[in-house]
Amino acid sequence: MLKSVVGSLSPRRRGVARGRDTGEEILNAAEDLLQRRGYNAFSYHHIAVQLGVRNAAIHYHFPAKEDLGVALVRRYQERFREWARGTECVDCAWGRLQAYFQTYVDFLQADCKCCPGGVLGTEFNAIPEAMREQARTLMREIYEWLVQTLERGVAQGSLKFAGKPEDKAIEIGAALQGGLQIARIAGLERFHQVLAQLSLELTGRAQYPANLAA
């Protein structure tokens, strides 16, 4: 399965225990709240209650909420870079795209969470400028990866589509993020429809791999 080859963009969940990295646990809790509620709908108090620590412990690692927000986006960016390096072992460009699609299925199956890009895009005008700049960098790197993967697919003959890779990359990103939002309301099968349509447009076959439906 592609997921087992390249991994997931979701963090590994660990409980708080003696000797653990408190800063990492704070980031995990904050990411969970970000994806469920949005940046402006949670506070340090929510994190403190979830982890069973005092607010002061959170301020020690992240003096201001903006610091925490920037760290969250930066961590996701690092996770994406690591994930993208993992896809290099998959020669087929369509296989790489399927792995990328799977990351969205992971978010959807994790209690219908929003992907970080969707959350940041929705709240973009309401988050601190430092977070906006980090989000722009993250989105640019994802876009560039998509363009390169599409170009690779055209060269290989594994992908066929009308238009330029640069334009197709935007369409894919919009379809995945929009599909995730719709599926939170209408159910997982709606996201499968999005994947099937993308497959039709990219390969000529309206299908999605069995592991995406698992």
C-alpha positions as CSV (number, residue, x, y, z in Angstrom):
1,M,0.0,0.0,0.0
2,L,1.2,3.5,-0.8
3,K,0.4,4.7,2.6
4,S,2.8,2.2,4.2
5,V,5.5,3.2,1.7
6,V,5.5,7.0,2.0
7,G,3.8,7.4,5.4
8,S,1.3,10.0,6.5
9,L,1.2,13.7,7.1
10,S,-0.6,13.2,10.4
11,P,1.4,13.3,13.7
12,R,1.9,10.2,15.7
13,R,-0.2,10.4,18.8
14,R,1.4,10.0,22.2
15,G,0.1,10.5,25.7
16,V,1.8,12.8,28.1
17,A,4.2,10.9,30.3
18,R,7.2,11.6,32.6
19,G,10.3,12.4,30.5
20,R,8.3,13.2,27.3
21,D,8.9,16.3,25.3
22,T,6.3,18.8,26.6
23,G,6.8,21.2,23.8
24,E,6.0,18.4,21.3
25,E,2.9,17.4,23.2
26,I,1.7,21.0,23.2
27,L,2.1,21.1,19.5
28,N,0.2,17.9,19.0
29,A,-2.7,19.1,21.2
30,A,-2.7,22.5,19.4
31,E,-2.7,20.9,16.0
32,D,-5.7,18.8,17.0
33,L,-7.5,21.9,18.1
34,L,-6.5,23.8,15.0
35,Q,-7.9,21.2,12.7
36,R,-11.1,20.7,14.7
37,R,-11.9,24.3,15.7
38,G,-9.7,26.7,13.8
39,Y,-6.9,29.0,15.1
40,N,-9.1,31.6,16.7
41,A,-11.4,29.2,18.4
42,F,-9.0,27.7,20.9
43,S,-6.8,29.1,23.7
44,Y,-4.0,28.0,25.9
45,H,-6.6,27.0,28.5
46,H,-8.0,24.4,26.1
47,I,-4.5,22.9,25.6
48,A,-3.8,23.0,29.3
49,V,-7.0,21.1,30.1
50,Q,-6.3,18.5,27.4
51,L,-2.8,17.8,28.6
52,G,-3.3,18.3,32.3
53,V,-0.7,21.1,32.6
54,R,-0.8,24.7,33.7
55,N,-1.0,27.6,31.3
56,A,2.4,28.7,32.5
57,A,4.0,25.5,31.1
58,I,2.6,26.4,27.7
59,H,3.8,30.0,27.9
60,Y,7.3,28.7,28.8
61,H,7.6,26.9,25.4
62,F,5.5,29.4,23.4
63,P,5.4,32.8,25.0
64,A,2.6,34.0,22.7
65,K,-0.1,32.2,20.7
66,E,1.5,33.6,17.5
67,D,4.7,31.7,18.4
68,L,2.7,28.5,18.8
69,G,0.9,29.1,15.5
70,V,4.1,29.7,13.6
71,A,5.7,26.6,15.1
72,L,2.6,24.6,14.0
73,V,2.9,25.7,10.4
74,R,6.6,25.2,10.4
75,R,6.3,21.7,11.8
76,Y,3.7,20.8,9.1
77,Q,6.1,22.2,6.5
78,E,8.9,20.0,7.8
79,R,6.6,17.0,7.9
80,F,5.6,17.7,4.3
81,R,9.2,17.9,3.2
82,E,9.9,14.5,4.8
83,W,6.8,13.0,3.3
84,A,7.8,14.4,-0.2
85,R,11.3,12.8,0.1
86,G,9.5,9.5,0.9
87,T,7.6,9.6,-2.4
88,E,10.9,9.6,-4.3
89,C,10.9,5.8,-3.9
90,V,7.7,5.7,-5.9
91,D,8.7,5.9,-9.6
92,C,5.2,6.3,-11.1
93,A,3.9,9.9,-10.9
94,W,0.3,8.6,-10.6
95,G,1.4,6.5,-7.7
96,R,2.8,9.6,-6.0
97,L,-0.4,11.5,-6.6
98,Q,-2.4,8.6,-5.1
99,A,-0.2,8.8,-2.0
100,Y,-1.0,12.6,-1.8
101,F,-4.7,11.9,-2.1
102,Q,-4.4,9.4,0.7
103,T,-3.1,12.1,3.1
104,Y,-6.5,13.8,2.6
105,V,-8.4,10.6,3.3
106,D,-6.3,10.3,6.5
107,F,-7.5,13.7,7.6
108,L,-11.1,12.9,6.8
109,Q,-11.0,9.5,8.6
110,A,-9.4,11.2,11.7
111,D,-12.8,12.4,13.0
112,C,-13.4,14.6,9.9
113,K,-10.5,17.0,10.6
114,C,-9.7,19.7,8.2
115,C,-6.3,19.6,6.5
116,P,-3.9,22.4,7.7
117,G,-4.0,24.1,4.4
118,G,-7.8,24.3,4.5
119,V,-7.8,25.7,8.0
120,L,-5.1,28.3,7.2
121,G,-6.9,29.3,4.0
122,T,-10.2,29.8,5.8
123,E,-8.7,31.9,8.6
124,F,-6.0,33.6,6.5
125,N,-7.1,37.1,7.1
126,A,-7.6,36.5,10.8
127,I,-4.2,34.9,11.7
128,P,-1.0,36.8,12.6
129,E,1.2,38.0,9.7
130,A,4.0,35.7,10.8
131,M,1.7,32.7,10.4
132,R,0.5,34.0,7.0
133,E,4.0,34.2,5.7
134,Q,4.8,30.7,6.9
135,A,1.5,29.4,5.3
136,R,2.4,31.0,2.0
137,T,5.8,29.2,2.0
138,L,4.1,25.9,2.9
139,M,1.5,26.3,0.1
140,R,4.2,27.2,-2.4
141,E,6.2,24.1,-1.6
142,I,3.1,21.9,-2.0
143,Y,2.2,23.6,-5.3
144,E,5.7,23.1,-6.6
145,W,5.7,19.4,-5.7
146,L,2.3,19.0,-7.5
147,V,3.6,20.7,-10.6
148,Q,6.8,18.6,-10.7
149,T,4.8,15.4,-10.2
150,L,2.4,16.3,-13.0
151,E,5.3,17.2,-15.3
152,R,6.9,13.8,-14.4
153,G,3.6,12.0,-15.2
154,V,3.3,13.6,-18.6
155,A,6.9,12.7,-19.5
156,Q,6.3,9.1,-18.3
157,G,3.0,8.8,-20.1
158,S,1.3,7.8,-16.8
159,L,-0.8,11.1,-16.7
160,K,-2.7,12.7,-19.5
161,F,-4.7,15.9,-19.0
162,A,-5.7,19.1,-20.9
163,G,-3.9,22.3,-20.0
164,K,-0.7,23.1,-18.2
165,P,0.7,21.3,-15.1
166,E,0.7,24.7,-13.3
167,D,-3.0,25.1,-13.8
168,K,-3.8,21.4,-13.1
169,A,-1.9,21.7,-9.8
170,I,-4.2,24.5,-8.7
171,E,-7.3,22.5,-9.7
172,I,-6.2,19.4,-7.8
173,G,-5.5,21.4,-4.6
174,A,-8.8,23.2,-4.8
175,A,-10.7,19.9,-5.5
176,L,-9.1,18.1,-2.5
177,Q,-9.6,20.9,0.0
178,G,-13.1,21.6,-1.2
179,G,-14.0,17.9,-1.3
180,L,-12.8,17.5,2.3
181,Q,-15.1,20.3,3.4
182,I,-18.1,18.8,1.6
183,A,-17.3,15.3,2.9
184,R,-17.4,16.5,6.5
185,I,-21.1,17.2,5.9
186,A,-22.2,14.7,3.3
187,G,-20.0,11.7,4.1
188,L,-16.8,10.0,3.0
189,E,-18.4,8.7,-0.3
190,R,-18.5,12.3,-1.5
191,F,-14.7,12.5,-1.2
192,H,-14.4,9.3,-3.1
193,Q,-16.4,10.9,-5.9
194,V,-13.8,13.7,-6.0
195,L,-11.0,11.2,-6.2
196,A,-12.8,9.2,-9.0
197,Q,-13.2,12.4,-11.0
198,L,-9.6,13.4,-10.5
199,S,-8.6,9.9,-11.6
200,L,-10.8,10.3,-14.8
201,E,-9.2,13.6,-15.6
202,L,-5.6,12.5,-15.0
203,T,-5.6,8.9,-16.3
204,G,-8.8,8.5,-18.3
205,R,-10.2,6.0,-15.7
206,A,-12.8,7.0,-13.2
207,Q,-11.5,4.9,-10.2
208,Y,-9.7,5.2,-7.0
209,P,-7.5,2.6,-5.3
210,A,-9.0,0.2,-2.8
211,N,-6.7,1.4,0.0
212,L,-8.2,4.9,-0.3
213,A,-11.6,3.6,0.6
214,A,-10.3,1.6,3.6
